[in-house]
Amino acid sequence: MSIQDAASGVALWRQVADGIERGIASGAFAAGEKLPGEIEIAETYRVNRHTVRRALATLAERGLVRAERGSGTYVEAAKIAYPLRSRTRFSEIVGAGGREPDGRLIGASEELASRELARLLALKTGAPLIRIEVLRLADRTPICVSTIWLGAERFPEAAPAYDRLRSMTKLLAHYGIRDYRRASTRVTAAIADATDAARLELALGRPVLVVDSTDIATDGTPLATKRSRFAAERVEFVVESG
């Protein structure tokens, strides 16, 4: 039976989207799996490619699939339960969920500390800082983009070190810091700008969860302050007490 014969009161793109969603819910399309191409979907549902594109766009807006430029459309994995606690380690959290964590350096620069950054890092205003931009992934799916500031004198060559180590915990250990904790965490919501949307492979207008935090050594000395933007449809924060 043609899709045009069923549920005639429902738009064709909606019928295609509902059919794919049922396939995801039933496990016919597993998390991380690449969906059939537009032509194959169009032939299966006997619709044109424009209808398929609208259906896929709707599913992407709902966080069920994501389009990778030049590669195809993939089923999104279930949300990562991301605890917010005094010792928050991205690699540990992602690994505990059975996924492969990764970090990529996507930008680095030097700048002088503003009054606010100087306060957070217990430095003088105008002190030299290293700013690094990091993309963190789980099973090759972008989870968050982080902007991290560190004191240049304490962490010389931090950018190439991160590029090699691909982990904030390993970066700090490289400088002799074996343990650290989160001094403060502030969570807000925002709409991803064009740059973050592209890096996180989100449609324009999608929400992100913004986490501003500062990490300190066991003696209370500030180490790094950061602003991370998480894809809201891929994580759920869990606040842990104690």
N, C-alpha and C positions, 0 to 999 in steps of 0.2 A: 504494500500500500504506500502510495506517495505521501510525503509529509503534508502536501497541500490538501490531502483528503481528511487529515486528522485535525481536530481542534481548530476548525476553520476560523473561529473567532480570535485566535491567538496569532500574532504576527509571526511570519516565518523565522525571523532571526531569533525570536524568543523560543520557538520550538527547537531550533538547533541548539541554542544555549542550554535549554532544559535537558535535552538529550545528552549533551556532553557532561553536564553536571551530574546526571544520573550515573553515567559511566564512571565518573570520579568517585561518587559515593559508593558504588558497588565494588570498586576495586578494579574495574576493567582498565582504567587508566591509573597507574600507581603514582605516588608522589615522586616527583623528579623525572617522570617519564615524558618523552617527547610525544605530543599529539600528532595524529596524521596531518599531512599538509592540507592547505586550503582546497586544492583541487580534489583530493580524495574525500574530504569532508563534504564538499559541494556535491560530488557524485553520490555519496552515501545518502544524503538528505534530499537530493534532487532539487537543489537551489543554486543560485549563482554565487560567485566568489564574494561579491559585495555583501550579501546576506551573511556569509560565513564570517567575514571580517567584523561585521557589527556584533555578531554573537560572541566572537572571541574577545572583542574589546569590552563587552559587558562583563564577561567572566573575569577579565583582567582587572576591571574596576572593582570587582567584588573580592579580589585577592585569591581567586581559585586557580588562575593560570598566570603565567608571565611570558611575554614575548622577548626573545633574545635576537637582537638584530643580526641578520645574516645566518641564523641557525634554525629558528623555528619557535614553536610555542610549547611550553612545558607546564606540567601540573605542579602547583605550589605544594610544598610540604606543610604538614601541620605546624601550628605556631610553636615556637620555642618558649618554654617556661623559663624566664630569665630572672633569677633571684636578685634582689637588691639588698646587699648586706655589707658588713664592714670589710670583708675580703671577697671582692668580686673579680673573678678571673674569666675572661671571655672563653679562652681555650678550654678550661675545665668545665664550664657550664655547657658549652656546645658538645664537648666530648662525652660528658655524662649522659647526654641524650642520644648517644650512638651516631653522632654526625662528625664529619671531619672538619675541624676548624682551620682557618687560614687567615693570614693578614698580609696586605699588600701596601707598600708605600706608594702613594699616588701624587705626593707633592711635598716639598720642603723649602723652607726659607729662613732667613734670619730677620729678627726685628727687635725693637727696643720695647721694654716692658711699659705698658700703660700703667696708670695709677692702680687700676683694678687688678691687673695681672700681677703687678708687683706686690700688692697686698696678699693675694692668694698664695704666692710663692715665697713670701717673706724676703723679698728683694727690694732694692731701691728702684724708684721710678727711673726708667731709662736704662736699666740693666740689660745686657744682651740676652736674648732668648733664641732658642731654636724652636721653630714651629714645624710640625710635621702633620701631613694629612694621610690618614690611613683608611683603607677599605677592609672591613672584616667580613668573612664569609663562612657559611656552613654548608658543606657538600656543594661547594661552588656557587651557592646562592648568596647574593649580597644581603647582609643583615644590617650593617650600620656603617656610617662614615664618621670618623672622629678627627677633630682638630685638637692636637695635643701641644701644649707649650711646656718647655723645660728650660731651666737655667743653662746658658751656654757654657759657663765656666765649670759647672759640675758635670755636665754631660756633653763634652766636646765630641763632634762627629756622631751625634745621635742619629742623624738621618741615615747615613750609610750602614750604621750598626743595626738599625731597625730593618732596613732593606735586606740585610743578611739573615737576621734572626727571626723576623716576621712574627714577633710576639712582644707585648709590652712587659710581661713578666720576665722574659729572657733578656730584654733590653736592660732592665734595671739590675738583673743579676750580673750582666756584663760589667756593670759599674760597681759591683760589690754589694748590692742591696738584695738580700735574700728574702726579706719579708717586708711587706708594707700593707697598709690598710686604707680604707676609704674614710676620709675625714668628713665629707659632706656630699650629699646628692640632692639635686633639685631636678624635678621632672616637669616638663611643660609639653604642650602639643603645638604643632605648626603644620603648615602645608609645605611640602618639599619644593625648594626652588628648582629651576631648570637644571642646574649643575648636579645637585644631589639626586634629583629624579633620574637623571641619566646614569649616574654612578650606581644607584640602587636598583636600576632597571624597573622603575615605577612609572606609571602613567602620570602626566602632569595633573596637578590638583590632588594627588593622593596625600594622606596625612603621614607625618613622622612624629615620633616621640623624641623630644629633645632632652638629653640628660647632661646637666652641668655637674661636674664632680672634681674633687681634688684628692689626690692620693698623698699620704704622708708616711714617713719611715716610722719604725717602732718607737723612736725617741720624740716623735711629733714634728720632725722637720719636713716641710712641704717638699714633695718631689716633682709632681707634675699636676697640671690642671688641664681639663679637657672639656670639650663640648662634642657630644656624640649624637648623631641623628639616626634613630632606628626606624626601619620600615615597620609601621604600625601593624600591618597585616601579617607580619612574620614573627612577631614576638608578643608575649604577654608578660608584664612585669609582676613579680611576686615579692611583696615586701615581707622580709623576715625580721622578727624582733630578736633581741638578745645578742 
